[in-house]
Amino acid sequence: MSDATIGKEDYMHSQFKYWKPYVSPFDPCKPILVKSYSTPPHLYMNFQPIGLAQFQSPIQALKHGTLWPQLYSPYPDPHKGVKPK
């Protein structure tokens, strides 16, 4: 995915970033054309607001690994393995 397919605002606030690494013609391995990394959602919050919504049950919070749905980040990348358009 490139900046052309995603608006700059969406790109900066998405949890997954993509880039195209240099592919050497002399590399003996099959090239990885698009790589990705994730950024946690708390990077985009200046502070934790008072009264931030919580998961309905402790079981849900444990399954997601956080008490607050807005701070949940799916891992690994849900688009991994999907060929870019």
C-alpha positions as CSV (number, residue, x, y, z in Angstrom):
1,M,0.0,0.0,0.0
2,S,1.3,3.5,-0.7
3,D,0.4,7.0,0.3
4,A,-1.5,7.3,-3.0
5,T,-4.0,4.6,-1.9
6,I,-4.4,5.8,1.6
7,G,-5.0,9.5,2.6
8,K,-2.2,11.0,4.6
9,E,-4.5,11.4,7.7
10,D,-5.6,7.8,7.5
11,Y,-2.0,6.6,7.0
12,M,-0.6,8.4,9.9
13,H,-3.3,7.1,12.3
14,S,-3.5,3.6,11.0
15,Q,-1.9,1.0,13.3
16,F,0.0,-0.6,10.4
17,K,2.5,1.1,8.2
18,Y,3.8,-0.3,4.9
19,W,6.9,0.3,2.9
20,K,8.7,-1.1,-0.2
21,P,12.3,-2.1,0.6
22,Y,15.1,-2.0,-1.9
23,V,15.3,-5.3,-3.8
24,S,18.8,-6.2,-5.0
25,P,19.1,-8.0,-8.4
26,F,21.9,-10.0,-6.8
27,D,19.9,-11.2,-3.8
28,P,19.6,-15.0,-3.9
29,C,16.4,-15.1,-1.8
30,K,12.9,-14.4,-3.1
31,P,12.3,-10.7,-2.4
32,I,9.7,-9.3,0.0
33,L,8.1,-6.5,-2.0
34,V,6.1,-4.9,0.8
35,K,7.0,-5.0,4.5
36,S,4.9,-3.8,7.4
37,Y,5.2,-2.8,11.1
38,S,2.6,-1.9,13.7
39,T,2.3,1.1,15.9
40,P,0.3,0.9,19.1
41,P,-2.9,3.0,19.3
42,H,-1.7,4.8,22.5
43,L,0.9,6.7,20.3
44,Y,-2.0,8.7,18.8
45,M,-3.5,9.7,22.2
46,N,-2.1,12.7,23.9
47,F,-3.6,11.6,27.2
48,Q,-6.1,9.1,28.4
49,P,-9.5,10.8,28.6
50,I,-11.6,10.6,31.8
51,G,-14.4,8.1,31.4
52,L,-12.8,6.1,28.5
53,A,-15.1,3.2,27.6
54,Q,-14.1,-0.2,29.0
55,F,-14.8,-3.7,27.9
56,Q,-18.1,-5.0,29.3
57,S,-16.5,-8.0,31.1
58,P,-13.2,-8.9,32.6
59,I,-13.1,-11.9,30.2
60,Q,-13.3,-9.6,27.2
61,A,-10.5,-7.4,28.6
62,L,-8.3,-10.4,29.2
63,K,-8.9,-11.8,25.7
64,H,-7.9,-8.4,24.2
65,G,-5.1,-7.7,26.6
66,T,-6.3,-4.3,27.6
67,L,-9.2,-2.8,29.6
68,W,-10.0,-0.2,27.0
69,P,-11.2,-1.1,23.5
70,Q,-9.6,2.1,22.0
71,L,-6.2,0.8,23.1
72,Y,-6.6,-2.6,21.6
73,S,-4.4,-3.5,18.7
74,P,-4.8,-6.6,16.6
75,Y,-1.6,-8.5,16.2
76,P,-0.3,-9.7,13.8
77,D,-1.2,-7.5,10.9
78,P,-4.7,-8.5,9.6
79,H,-3.6,-7.6,6.0
80,K,-0.4,-9.8,6.1
81,G,-0.4,-12.1,3.2
82,V,-2.8,-9.9,1.2
83,K,-1.3,-8.8,-2.1
84,P,-1.3,-5.0,-2.4
85,K,-3.4,-3.6,-5.3
